[in-house]
Amino acid sequence: MSSASAAADQDGRKLFLGGLAFDAQEDDLRKDFGKYGELEDVQLPMGDGGKHKGFAFLTYRDAGDASYASKEHHGRPYMGREISAK
């Protein structure tokens, strides 16, 4: 983990999304989660076979925006699957 990524995590600006539908793409996440605040980074780790691993990390410029997005999405459906947003 880079020092910038670790700092964002400590600052509360990083949001973990788990249980994502495998057809969710980075552009979908930027569009749907960007409405809560300015996104600095979207990481959608890829697995074998060209599909992502079903989770992502979003880094917001402001910790309050990450918290707001988490409250709006944790335990709720997103693209047909209930996701965790922490």
Phi, psi and omega in degrees: 000130180289161181295326178294320179293318178296319179295319178297321179295314179295326180284352181080018182265354184257133182241129175264130174246123179240154178078024182293146172296144184288347175269359175291133181243165180304319179299322177298314182295317179300317181290311187283327181263343177292342180288348178270348180159175183287124178270129176271328184204145173230122178244122179235087185301133181265144177252196178291151176080010176078008177257150176285168188275002177092011175215165181209161173238128177245133177246120178265155176291329184237133181299326179297326178291320178296318179296317179298313180298321179298313181297325182285334188244340185297126178073016182241158180291140173217119182052041173089359179229144175284126184247161169255142180225104185230000000 
